[in-house]
């Protein structure tokens, strides 16, 4: 089986999962009006993003469950299961009744399906990165894993542009009545494609080797924490630094544009979707550089760039009315996360040996993102309300978490480029 097919099948499956996950963010203005009481629009938006955060809180649970299975029975079958769970959960969101139809049961059902999405995603990305790294040549691991790192912005861009295309294809009344469900419903067809591609994959040679030698871990979770506690802590912190940048750029941007700047949801999604797609090549370029100059330098540079750009760019957006110019500014925000995410999965996964790599990578990655990134839109928005300044949370939350992650990376992040996987 060719390495190109391995990377393509892994990437397409991961892309579908991120599309499913980000469809919620793209449709958040409609979710706020359909699934929560209409009396307090601000509260409805905050509740919408708290439900968004539930998908992050449970990601460590998904990492624990699927990481254990991935390190016990194999990578392939495990990330087939994560894709199926994500696809079905997303499709069912598109079928949910609204608050006007069933009252409080609507947001409860929404939160339940969001939890299932989070569990699925908790096991997906760590498994996909592990799978590609264990098949890639030693001197090009970051490059090939870089195609996986490009899937979150591509998923965000596709979900946003799917909404835009659907909105332009339907009368406004039809879109607001039922058309907003379309991006969720088409996930079923996308999932079927991803499952077909992944079914053709074989197990990784490194996992097959330890399986033949009888070195498969009995308790991967315990072994990861007991034998590699420093690597777990390091992975959690650098994941937190990335995730807070990422969800300030791709999560908080929606309520900022629609609620603070009073943009229409369609214009907001057009600006964000175009920006997300435009910076895709930089993920691959940065991953290529990570094989040349190291994972550490790329990651540290990206966090520093985020501290320089985020507040000024958000401030400038407040004076912009042109969608194209706004999209360029949002491009600058998301670009900083292209640097961090292009190497994040590789840098964490390479810290761990094969017998606990799926578990260690998944847990560190998802604890950092689940505890810090998932709540970012809600925290930043809440701080904005408390201080009567929509950018207060960018300084008081985003900048503080990123600064801590940057200091830790400078002091302790190991360079794993060129190191042989055990």
ROFI-632028 format. One record per residue: y, x, z of N, C-alpha, C, O in turn; residue in one letter. Coordinates in steps of 0.05 Angstrom, whole numbers, plus 5000, padded with zeros to 4 digits. Layout:
! ROFI-632028
YXZYXZYXZYXZA...
***
This chain:
! ROFI-632028
497650175000500050005000502550185000502750365016X504450124982506750304979508750265003508850045015X510150475009512150465030514350265023515550135040X515050244997517050054988516249774995517949615004X513749704990512849424997512949385027513649165036X512049585042512049565071514849505082515249335098X516849665072519649625080520649355071522049215086X520049285046521049025035519948785050521448605058X517348785055516048565070517148545098517648325108X517448765111518448765139521348675139522148525156X522948775120525848705119526248415113527948285126X524848305093525248025086524447845109525847645115X522247905123521547745146523547745168524247545179X524647985173526648015194529247875186530647755202X529947895160532347765150532147465154534047335163X529847345149529547065153529946985182531146775188X528847145200529247085228532147105236533146935251X533647305226536447315233538047095220539946985232X537347015196538646785183538246535201540246395207X535846495210535246265227536946275253538046075262X537046515265538446545290541446505287542746385304X542646615265545546605262546446335249548846285250X544646175239545445915229546845755251548645605245X545945795275547245655298550145745301551845575304X550646005299553446105301555145995279557445905283X554146005254555645915231556345615234558545525225X554545465245554945175247556045085275556044845281X556945275291557745215318559944995320559844835338X561944995301563944775304562644495301563544305314X560644475284559244215280557444155303557143925311X556044355314554344325337555944225361555044045375X558344335365560044255387560743955385560843815406X561243855361562043575358559643385357559943155363X557343485350554943315347553243295372551943095377X553243505388551343515410552543505438551143515458X555243485439556543475465558643255465559643175444X559443155489561542945490564143035477564843275478X565542855465567842915449570442915466572542975455X570342835490572742805507574243065512576643065514X572843285514574043545520573043755499570943875503X574543795478573643975456573244255466571344395457X574944355484574644635494572044665509570544855505X571444465526568944475542566544455523564544595527X566744295502564544265483563944535469561644605465X566144675462565744935448564445135467562645285459X565445145492564345335512561345275517559745455518X560745015519557944935523556245005499553945085502X557344975475555845055451555145345452552945425444X557045515461556445805461554745885485553446095485X554745715506552845765528549945705519548145855526X549645495503547045445492546245675473543945755472X548145775458547746005441546646235458544846385450X547846265482547046495499544246455510542846655516X543246215513540546175523538446315505536346405515X539046325479537246465461537146755467535146885460X539146865479539147145487537947205514536547405517X538347015532537247055559534247075559533047235574X532946925541530046925540528847135522526447165520X530647285508529547485490527847695504525847785493X528647785529526847965543524047855548522047995548X523947585552521347455555519747485530517347545530X520947425507519647465482518747745477516647805466X520547935485519848225482517448295499515648445490X517248185523515048245541512448125530510348265529X512547875521510047745511509147875485506847965483X510947895465510147995439509848295439508248405424X511348435456511048725459508248795470506948975460X507448645490504748675502502548635480500748795478X502848415465500948355444500948575422498948655412X503348655415503648855394502449125401501349265384X502649195426501449455435498449425443497049625446X497549175445494749135452493049075428490849185424X493948885411492248795388493348885361491848875341X495748985360496849085335499548965327500348755337X500949105310503649035302503648795283505348615286X501848805263502048605241501748325251503448155245X499548255265499047985273501247885292501847645292X502348065307504347985327506947895313508047685320X507848055294510347965282510047755260511947665248X507547685253507147435238507647195256508847005248X506747215282507146995301510146955307511046725309X511647175309514547145316516046995293517746835298X515347065269516646935246515946645244517746475239X513446565249512646285249514146125270515045905265X514246235294515646095316518546055310519645845315X519846265300522746235294523246025272525045865274X521646035251522045855228521645555236523245385228X519645505252519145225260521345125279522244905276X522145305297524345225316526945155302528244965308X527645325282530045285267529945025251531844865251X527744975238527344735223527644485240528944285232X526544495264526744265282529544215292530343985297X531244425295534044385302535344205281537044035287X534644245256535844085234535043795235536243625222X532943725251532043445253532943305279532443065283X534343455297535043335323536943105321538743105304X536642905338538642695340541142795354541043005368X543442665350545942755361546442635389544942465398X548642725401549442625428550042325426549342175444X551242235405551941955402549341785400549441545407X547141895391544741755387542941745412541841535419X542741965426540841975449542142095474540742145494X544742135474546142225498545342515506545142685489X544942555532544542825543541942955533541643195534X540142785522537642905512538143075487536543255481X540343035473540943195449541443485456540243665445X543343545475543743825482541343945496540944185493X539843795511537443905524535343985503534144195505X534943815483533043885461534044135445532544305438X536744135441537844365427537444625442536644825431X537944615468537544855485534644945485534045175485X532744745486529944815486529044955461527545155462X530044865438529344995413530745265410529645455398X533145285421534545535421533045745438532945985431X531745655460530145835476527745935460527046175462X526445755445524145845429525046045407523646235402X527446005396528546195377528946465390528246675378X529946465414530446715429527846865435527747105433X525846715443523246835449522046965424521047195424X522346825401521346935376522847195368521647395361X525547185370527047415362526647655381526847885373X526047585406525447805426523147975418523048205425X521147865403518848015395519048105366517448275358X520948005351521148065322522248345316520848505304X524648405325525948645315524548895325524249085309X523748905350522349135360519749185345519049415339X518348965338515848995322516449095294514949265284X518448995281519049075254519949365253519049515235X521649455271522549735272520149915278519850115264X518449845297516149995303514350025279513250245273X513849805265512149805242513149995220511650155210X515749975214516850155193516850445201516050615186X517650505226517750785235514950905235514651145229X512950755241510250865243508950895215506751005212X510350805194509350835167511151035151510251135130X513551085161515451245146514951545150513951635170X515851715130515652005133517552095155519651975160X516852315168518352415191521252455186522952395203X521952565163524752635157526452405146528752445139X525252165144526651935132526251685148526651465138X525551715173525051475189527451295193527351055189X529751415200532151255204533051115178533950895179X532751255155533451135130531950885124533050675117X529250895127527650665121528050445141528050205134X528350515166528950315187531750195183532349975193X533450345169536150245163536249985147538149825150X534249935131534049685116533649455135534749235130X532149495156531849285177534549245192535249015198X535949455197538449435212540549275196542449165208X540249265169542149115153541648815154543248655144X539348725165538648445164540348265181540848035173X541448345205543148165220545648085205546247845203X547248275194549648185180548948035154550447855146X546748115141545947965118545047685125545747495111X543647645148542947385157545447215164545546985158X547347345177549847215184551347135158552346905156X551547315139552947255114551547035099552946855089X548947035097547546835083547746555096548046355083X547646555123547846295137550646185133551045945129X552746365135555446265131555946165103557145955099X554946315083555446235056553746005047554445845030X551345965060549745725056551345475065551345275051X552645505088554345285098556545225078557144995071X557945445068560145405049559145275024560445085014X556945365013555845254988555144954992555744784975X553844895014553144615020555544445023555644215013X557644545037560044385041561444335015562544115011X561544524997562844494971561144314952562244194933X558544284957556744134940556643834947555743674931X557643774971557443494981560143384986562043534993X560543114984562942994994563343055024561343085039X565743085033566343165060564942975080563843075100X564942725075563742525094560742575096559642565118X559442625073556542675073555842935088553942945103X557543145083556943395097557143365127555443465141X559243225136559643205165557643005177557143025201X556442835161554442645171551642775173550342765193X550842895150548143005150547943275136545943425140X549943355120549743595105549643855122548644055113X550843835146550844075164547944145172547544375182X546043965169543344025176541844195155539844315162X542944205131541444345109540844635115538544715110X542744795125542045075131539745115150538245305148X539444925168537144935187534544855172532444985176X534644655156532244545143531044725123528544745120X532644875108531545045088530145295100528845445085X530345325126529045555138525945535135524545735136X524945285132522045255130520945395104518945525105X522445365082521545495057521845795059520145945050X524045885072524446175076522246295093521246515088X521446145114519346245132516646265117515146465121X516046075100513546095084513546345067511446465064X515746405055515946655039515446905056513947075048X516746915079516347145097513547175106512547395108X512246955113509446965123507547065101505747215106X508046975076506347055054506547355049504547495045X509047465051509347755047508147915070506848115065X508547825094507547975117504447965119503248145130X503347755110500447725111499047955095496748025100X500448055075499348265057499448535070498248725060X500848565092501148825105498648915120497048745129X498249175123496049285139497149395165499649405169X495449455184496249575209497349855205496649985185X499049945223500250215220498150435226496450395243X498350665212496350875217496450985245494451065256X498850995258499051105285497650925305496251015323X497950655302496550475320493550485315492050475334X492750495290489850505284488650755296486350755306X490150975296489151225308488651205338486551285347X490651105353490151085382488050875388486750895409X487850675371485750465375482950595372481150535388X482650755352480050895347479351085370477051115377X481451215381481051405402480851285430480451425449X481151015431480950875457483350925475483050925499X485750975463488051035479490050805479492350845487X489250565472491050335473491650275503489850275520X494250225508495050175536493849915546493849715532X492949925571491949675584494249485592494049245589X496349605603498649445613501149575602502449725616X501949525577504249655565506849615580508449805582X507249385591509849335605510049505630512049645634X507949515646507949685670508249975663509750125675X506750055642506850345634509650415624510550635630X510950245609513550305599515550345622517250525620X515450175642517450195664516750415684518550545694X514150455689513350645709513450935698514451115712X512550975674512451245663514951325648515551565645X516551135639518951195623521351045633522750925617X521951045659524250895670526950985659528750825655X527251245656529751355646530251265617532551185610X528151265600528451175573529050875572530550785555X527850725590528350435590531250385597532650225585X532250525618535050485626536950575604538950435599X536450795592538150895570538150705547540250645536X535850595539535650405517537150155523538550045506X537050055548538449805556541449845553542849675543X542450075563545350125563546450155534548550045528X545050315517546150345490545850085474547450035456X543849925480543649665467545849485476546949325460X546649495502548849335512551449405498552949225491X551949665495554449745482554649635454556749535446X552449655439552449545412552849245412554449135397X551349105429551248815428553948685435554648485423X555348805453557948695460559948725437561548545431X559848955424561448985400560648785379562348645367X558048765374557048595352557748305356558648165337X557448195381557947915385560847845391561547615391X562448045396565348005395566147975366567947815359X564948135348565648125320564447895305565747775288X561947815312560547605296560147345310559347145298X560647335337560347095352562946975360563646755352X564547125375567147025384569046975361570946815363X568647105338570447065316570546775307572646685297X568346625310568346345301570146165318571946035307X569846155345571746005360574646105359576545955361X574946375355577646485353579046375328581346295329X577546375306578746275281579245975281581345885272X577245825290577345535288578945405311580345205306X578745505335580045385358582845495364584645355371X583045765362585545895369587445895345589745815347X586445975322588045995298588045745281589545725261X586345545288586245285275585345295246586345145229X583545475239582445485213580345265210579145185230X579745185186577545005182574945155184574845395178X572745025193570145165195569245285169567945495169X569845145146569045255120570545515114569245705105X573145515118574645765113573745985131573546215123X573245925156572346125175569746245166569346485167X567846075158565246175149565446335123564046525119X567346255105567746405081568746685087567746875075X570646705105571746965112569647145125569347385119X568147035144566147185159563847255141562847485142X562947065126560647115108561147325088559447505083X563547325075564247525056564447795069563548005058X565647805093565948065107563248175115562848425112X561448005124558748105132557248215108555948425111X557348085085555848185062557148435050555748605040X559848455052561148685039560548945052560549155039X559848955078559349205091556349275092555649475106X554649125079551749185080551049465071549349595084X552249575049551549845041551950055063550550265063X553850005081554450205102552150235122551850445134X550550025125548250045143546250255131545250425146X545850245106543950435093545150715093543750915098X547750735087549050995086548951125114548351365117X549550965135549551075162546751155170546351355184X544750995162541951065169541151325155539751495166X542051355130541551605115542851845130541552055133X545351805139546652025154545252085180545152315189X544051885192542651925218540252115215539552255234X539052125191536952315186538052595180536552795181X540652605174541852865167543352985191543053225196X544952825204546552935226545652835253546752935274X543752655254542652565280543552285288545652195280X541752155303542351875312544651875332546351695332X544752075349546752095371549552095360551251945370X550152265341552852285330553852025317556051935321X552051895302552751645289553451425310555351285307X551751405330552151195351554751245366556251055370X555151485375557551545391560151505375562051395385X560151585350562451545332563051245329565351165329X560951085327561450795323562650665347564450495344X561750735371562950615395565850695398567550525404X566450945392569251035394570950885373573250805379X569950845349571350695329571850405337574050305332X569950285351570350015361572549995381574149805380X572750185399574850185419577650215406579650115416X577750355384580250395370581050145355583450075354X579150005343579749795323579849505334581549345325X578249435354577749155360580249005368580848795356X581649095388584048945397586148925375587148705370X586949145362588949125341588148935319589848775309X585648945310584748765288584848475296585848305281X583848415320584048135330586948045332587647815325X588648225341591548155343592748095316594147905313X592148265296593148225269592147975257593547845241X589747895263588647655252590347405259590447215244X591647415282593347195290595647145272596846925274X596347325255598647295237597847265208599547255190X595247245203594247235176593446945169592046805184X594246855145593446595135591646605111590346415104X591746835097590146875073587246935079586747115095X585446785067582546825073581647105065580047225080X582547205042581647465033582547685052580947865058X585047675061586047885079584647865106583948065118X584147615116582747575141579847685138578847815157X578647645115575947745111575848045112573948165122X577948175101578048475103578348565132576948765139X579948435148580248515176577548465191576848635208X576248245185573648195198571548405189569848485204X571848485163570148705153570348955170568349085176X572849015179573249255195571849225222570749415233X571948985233570548935259567548975256566349125271X566348845236563448855233562549135224560349215230X564349275210563649545201562849725225561049895223X564349705247563649875270560849825280559450005289X559949575278557149505287555149605266552749635273X556049655242554249775222553450055230551150145226X555250205242554650465252552750455276550750605276X553250275295551550265318548750165312546750285319X548649945297546049815293544349965273541849935273X545550115255544050265235542150465248540150545236X542750555272541150755286539950655312538250795324X540850425322540150345349537150305352535950425370X535850155335533050105337531450355335529450405350X532150535316530750785312531050955337529051075346X533550985347534051155370532451065395531451235410X532150805399530650705422527650735418526250835435X526650645395523750655390522650935391520450975400X524151125381523251405380523051535408521851745411X524151405428523851515455521051475467520251625484X519551275456517051195468514651285451514851305427X512351345464509951405449508751155437509450935444X506851195418505750975403504450755421504750525415X503150835443501750645459503550445473502550235481X506150505477507950305489510550275472512550175482X510450365447512950365431513950075426516350025430X512249895418513049615413514249495438516449375437X512949535461513849415486516449545495518449415502X516449815496518849955506521349905490523449845501X521049925463523249865445524249575449526649525451X522349385448523149105449524449025475526448885476X523349125498524549055524527249185528529149045535X527549445522530149575526532249445508534449385517X531549415483533349295464534249015472536648945472X532348845479532948565485534148515513535548325516X533448685532534848655558537748725555539448585565X538348945541541149015536542648805521544948745528X541448705500542748495484542748225498544748085497X540548165511540347905524542247875548543447655551X542548075564544248065588547148095582548847995596X547848245561550648305555551648175530553748045530X550148205508551148105482551147805480553147685470X549047665489548847385485551047225498551847015488X552047315521554147175535556947255526558947145535X557047445508559747555500561647335490563847325499X560847165470562746955461563746775484566046705485X561846695502562646515524564446665544566446545552X563746915551565447065570568147115559570147075573X568247215534570847285522572647025520575047035525X571346805512572946555510573846455537576046365540X572046465557572746375584575046545596576846435608X574846805592577046975602579646915588581846925600X579446845562581846775547583146525559585646505560X581546325566582546075579583746135606585946035612X582446295622583346355649586046505649587746455666X586346695630588746855629590746755609592846875604X590146525597591846405576592546605554594846615544X590546765547590846965526588246995513586347105525X587946915487585346915474584147195471581747215464X585747405475584647675472584247815499583448055499X584647675521584247795547581347895550580848105561X579447725541576647805544575848045528573948185535X577248095505576648335489577148585506575648775505X579348585521580048815538578248815564577149025571X578048585577576748585603573748575603572448635623X572548515580569648515578568648705557567248895562X569448655532568448825510569049115514567249285512X571549185519572349465522570949605546570249835544X570649455567569449585591566549655586565649875592X565049455576562149505571561849725550560049905553X563349725529563149925508563850205519562550405512X565950215536566750475547564550595564564050835564X563150425580560950525597558650625579557550835584X557950465558555850555540556450815526554750985522X559050845518559851095505559551335524558651545516X560351305549560151525568557251595573556551835574X555451395575552651445579551451585555549851775558X552151495531551051615507551951915504550352085497X554451965510555452245508553952425528553252655521X553352325552552052485572549052505569547952715573X547652285562544752275565543152205540540752245540X544352095519542852005496541452245482542752435475X538852235480537252455468537352435437537652215426X537252665424537052675395534052685387532652865395X533252485371530452465364529952505334527652485325X532052575319531652625291529752865287530153075299X527852825270525953045264523753085285522053255281X523852935306521752955327519352795318519552575309X517052925321514552795312513752565331513852595356X513052335320512152105336509352165347507552255333X509052105373506452145386504651905383502351895393X
***
